[in-house]
């Protein structure tokens, strides 16, 4: 039987380019989801939760803290990109965060991540930079950019 971690891992395998080394392994996902302040969402190609046992088109994982939440991971299968799935996951993230009492949401990404246009259009603004934070598989380093948004 397929479980939600299987569905997250299926999306992760398709959505995360191995050249960046950003995909989490099954143990990392399972361990994070065991923490009560970590939450996730699965979404189908129609923008709704996938039916029981059906694979997902996208997912998000977030970590809650008093007054704020951080987007840990978001992924959409390449075949489902451009159809609003990423936007819908951000909407659900913001809505869920509000319901849990967050006043601000955050995310961090490598500076050359193509999802930057999605985050900007949603309302995120750059609030920080960590020079040379991410180590690439070729040994080069790339800056991490932190984005925030008031709810």
C-alpha angles and dihedrals in degrees: 000000000000117000132194094264088056089052093048091048091049091055092043092054091053100036105044117073108225091220089076098046092221101129116105122225123239093262092053091050094045093046092050093048090052088066109090093223093057117090134179141195130204121201133191127219088266092060093252131102109284118253118261108289095006120123119251130239093210147355143194132203122198138181120218126211128169107296096354145057133203127212104229099178138358125179137174124186111250093241089058099047120115094032100094099265094122091047091049091051090052090049091052090046092053094043093048091046091053091050090052091051101260118153096185137030129203143189137179128208142163111275096246097050109133090217088077091096091055092051093047093048090050091055106263117143129199111257102166150006131212107201115226091352101144120061112214122216089252090058096254119125129226133195123258116223121207119209129191139185133189115230 
